Every structure is written in C-alpha cells, then in structure tokens.
Amino acid sequence: MANARETYHGFLSIQTRGVLALPPEVRKRLLLDSPGAQVEVTEREDGVIELRPHVPIPANQAWFWTDAWQVRERQADEDLAAGRVTSCNDGESFLASLSD
C-alpha cells in the first residue's frame, strides 16, 4: 500500500544571507505560515542537514483550535457550569439517557 502522506523532494536555492524559502505547498501543509512557527535545524555528523517544523499548535491538533470548535468548547463549558449534564456509569444508562 502506498504511503498516503504527502511528501516533497526538490532543490532550494540559498538566497542572500543564507535564506531558504520553503515551497508554499510545504509551508501550508506543515502550518509553517502560522504565527510563531519555527524550523529546527540539526547538522548531523554525516553532513546531512535536517529541518523539523515546529508550530505553536501541532498540525494534528489544529482542528481543536478552529473558531467553530472553540465555540462548541465554550458551549460545553457553559453547560457544565450550569449543571446541564448527565452522568452515566455504564453503556446501558448512557443509551437510556439518549432517549430522554
């Protein structure tokens, strides 16, 4: 089965003052256009330079920080604070609570 993860392979030109510009599709996919995003650089003994993206919010958690999801989180917090919750200790009581 082929790897579903998108990858990039290509060459980057080193610009004035040693600046590298990552391709837009890579920056977008790795959320490197996000405020506060950084790239960790490691020079290995074998001469390989590794770049690792670091973003304030990891890409696999970005959904949680969307405006729509945060609205729902605030609604859930309000429901908890107002006591609009149901506690269930087992699957049977949970299913029964859905029909109420």
Rosetta silent file (secondary structure, phi, psi, omega in degrees, C-alpha in Angstrom):
SEQUENCE: MANARETYHGFLSIQTRGVLALPPEVRKRLLLDSPGAQVEVTEREDGVIELRPHVPIPANQAWFWTDAWQVRERQADEDLAAGRVTSCNDGESFLASLSD
SCORE:     score description
SCORE:     0.000 S_00000001
   1 L     0.000  134.198 -178.656    0.000    0.000    0.000 S_00000001
   2 L   -71.688  150.603  177.002    1.378    3.420   -0.935 S_00000001
   3 L   -70.186  122.160 -177.863    2.143    5.980    1.746 S_00000001
   4 L   -77.361  -15.910 -178.760   -0.811    8.394    1.877 S_00000001
   5 L   -71.425  132.513  178.117    1.289   11.160    3.451 S_00000001
   6 L   -73.800  144.439  177.013    2.271   13.837    1.003 S_00000001
   7 L  -136.626  165.686 -179.569    5.985   14.489    0.686 S_00000001
   8 L  -129.488  139.032  170.535    8.202   16.920   -1.167 S_00000001
   9 L  -138.779  127.655  179.624   11.517   16.385   -2.850 S_00000001
  10 L  -177.102 -171.081 -179.295   13.285   19.156   -4.698 S_00000001
  11 L  -115.570  142.317  176.656   16.055   21.703   -4.560 S_00000001
  12 L  -116.907  137.792  176.478   16.048   25.038   -2.766 S_00000001
  13 L   -86.340  139.159  175.316   18.308   27.923   -3.685 S_00000001
  14 E   -85.806  119.650 -176.476   20.190   29.604   -0.902 S_00000001
  15 L   -90.690 -176.194  179.062   19.422   33.291   -1.188 S_00000001
  16 H   -51.158  140.508  179.460   21.236   36.338    0.146 S_00000001
  17 H    62.712   22.280  174.834   22.304   35.997    3.792 S_00000001
  18 H    77.755   18.090 -177.598   21.685   32.227    3.699 S_00000001
  19 L   -76.675  132.641  172.701   17.884   32.452    3.447 S_00000001
  20 E  -110.536  134.241  175.859   15.985   29.336    2.282 S_00000001
  21 L  -107.837  116.901  177.614   12.427   29.687    1.035 S_00000001
  22 L   -74.948  145.922  178.773   10.290   26.583    1.524 S_00000001
  23 L   -59.590  143.427 -177.570    7.764   25.850   -1.227 S_00000001
  24 H   -53.825  -40.209 -178.134    4.282   27.249   -0.469 S_00000001
  25 H   -65.646  -31.677  177.652    2.631   23.800   -0.524 S_00000001
  26 H   -72.543  -46.302  178.717    5.080   22.541    2.120 S_00000001
  27 H   -58.142  -43.774 -178.730    4.611   25.616    4.319 S_00000001
  28 H   -65.650  -49.130 -177.143    0.837   25.273    4.078 S_00000001
  29 H   -61.027  -37.203 -177.606    0.729   21.513    4.737 S_00000001
  30 L   -95.279    8.062  179.146    3.020   21.813    7.790 S_00000001
  31 L    59.396   29.940 -179.725    1.306   25.008    9.053 S_00000001
  32 L   -78.387   -2.962  172.902    4.572   26.919    8.813 S_00000001
  33 L   -87.338   -1.167 -179.312    2.647   30.026    7.730 S_00000001
  34 L   -74.140  145.273  175.625    1.206   30.148   11.271 S_00000001
  35 L   -58.327  136.038  178.179    2.363   32.924   13.610 S_00000001
  36 L    85.739   -1.490 -179.138    5.196   31.706   15.802 S_00000001
  37 L   -65.571  143.763  178.636    6.128   28.794   13.533 S_00000001
  38 E  -136.661  163.573  174.765    9.784   27.777   13.622 S_00000001
  39 E  -124.446  122.650  176.533   12.034   25.268   11.900 S_00000001
  40 E   -81.325  134.446  179.881   14.552   23.298   13.952 S_00000001
  41 E  -115.313  128.240  176.933   17.884   22.797   12.162 S_00000001
  42 E  -127.346  123.798  174.077   20.198   19.891   13.001 S_00000001
  43 E   -96.780  116.539 -179.732   23.554   19.372   11.317 S_00000001
  44 L   -86.499  161.988  179.975   24.468   15.705   11.558 S_00000001
  45 L   -63.346  -26.871 -179.247   28.000   14.332   11.612 S_00000001
  46 L   -84.229    8.351  176.611   27.424   12.704    8.208 S_00000001
  47 L    89.627   -2.263  179.022   26.834   16.136    6.624 S_00000001
  48 L   -80.152  136.439  174.671   23.048   15.850    6.398 S_00000001
  49 E  -104.443  120.589  179.215   21.062   18.921    7.417 S_00000001
  50 E  -102.552  136.195  174.924   17.698   18.031    8.963 S_00000001
  51 E  -116.936  129.377  178.760   14.831   20.501    9.151 S_00000001
  52 E  -126.160  124.819  179.495   11.923   19.822   11.523 S_00000001
  53 E   -72.023  140.994  173.747    8.832   22.026   11.625 S_00000001
  54 E  -134.236  121.245  178.978    7.685   23.334   14.992 S_00000001
  55 L  -123.185  151.696  179.788    4.438   25.198   15.273 S_00000001
  56 L   -56.052  -33.069  176.856    2.716   26.549   18.375 S_00000001
  57 L  -121.334  115.133  179.081   -0.174   24.190   17.583 S_00000001
  58 L   -57.280  145.804 -175.956    0.819   20.825   16.100 S_00000001
  59 H   -55.433  -36.098 -178.147   -0.848   20.085   12.758 S_00000001
  60 H   -77.644   -1.234  176.984   -2.689   17.059   14.121 S_00000001
  61 H  -118.857    2.091 -175.494   -4.309   19.259   16.799 S_00000001
  62 H   -61.352  -32.941  179.635   -5.124   22.318   14.698 S_00000001
  63 H   -55.134  -36.423 -176.953   -8.795   21.277   14.329 S_00000001
  64 H   -64.131  -30.063 -174.387   -9.262   21.849   18.070 S_00000001
  65 H   -96.376    7.916  175.390   -8.232   25.494   17.775 S_00000001
  66 L   -68.942  153.720 -179.618  -10.528   26.422   14.887 S_00000001
  67 H   -56.950  -44.511 -177.900  -13.101   29.118   15.676 S_00000001
  68 H   -61.182  -43.304 -178.915  -16.010   26.712   15.150 S_00000001
  69 H   -69.213  -37.947  179.553  -14.594   24.121   17.530 S_00000001
  70 H   -65.428  -33.457  174.367  -13.764   26.727   20.185 S_00000001
  71 H   -60.365  -45.770  179.713  -17.384   27.971   20.074 S_00000001
  72 H   -66.021  -34.915  177.045  -18.526   24.427   20.860 S_00000001
  73 H   -64.205  -42.412  178.732  -15.949   24.137   23.653 S_00000001
  74 H   -64.846  -39.061  177.028  -17.296   27.333   25.254 S_00000001
  75 H   -62.202  -42.331  178.541  -20.860   26.000   24.932 S_00000001
  76 H   -63.522  -41.774  177.643  -19.822   22.774   26.663 S_00000001
  77 H   -61.574  -41.472  178.111  -18.130   24.749   29.461 S_00000001
  78 H   -64.230  -41.718  178.267  -21.314   26.811   29.924 S_00000001
  79 H   -62.481  -42.899  177.912  -23.427   23.634   30.050 S_00000001
  80 H   -61.876  -46.774 -178.530  -21.107   22.137   32.674 S_00000001
  81 H   -63.199  -33.349 -178.699  -21.166   25.315   34.784 S_00000001
  82 L   -86.935   -1.938  179.486  -24.987   25.468   34.599 S_00000001
  83 L    78.461   15.880  178.990  -25.347   21.808   35.555 S_00000001
  84 L   -87.027   66.144 -179.022  -26.829   20.817   32.191 S_00000001
  85 L  -138.575  159.394  174.397  -25.072   17.454   32.165 S_00000001
  86 L  -128.119  129.904  177.790  -25.934   13.801   32.598 S_00000001
  87 L   -99.702  135.041  179.135  -23.538   11.325   34.194 S_00000001
  88 L  -128.528  133.217 -179.090  -23.599    7.719   33.056 S_00000001
  89 L   -97.210  -11.039 -179.931  -21.667    4.889   34.683 S_00000001
  90 L  -152.253  169.453 -177.953  -22.301    2.277   32.013 S_00000001
  91 H   -61.930  -35.770 -178.057  -23.352    1.856   28.406 S_00000001
  92 H   -65.364  -45.677  179.510  -26.940    0.964   29.295 S_00000001
  93 H   -68.642  -31.484  176.523  -27.567    4.160   31.263 S_00000001
  94 H   -63.873  -48.232  179.343  -25.862    6.151   28.511 S_00000001
  95 H   -61.996  -38.333  178.319  -28.193    4.707   25.854 S_00000001
  96 H   -64.996  -36.250 -178.715  -31.203    5.344   28.094 S_00000001
  97 H   -67.537  -25.037  179.696  -30.156    8.997   28.535 S_00000001
  98 H   -70.507  -26.797 -177.754  -30.227    9.489   24.755 S_00000001
  99 L   -89.536   -4.774  179.112  -33.927    8.702   24.584 S_00000001
 100 L   -72.840    0.000    0.000  -34.856   11.215   27.329 S_00000001
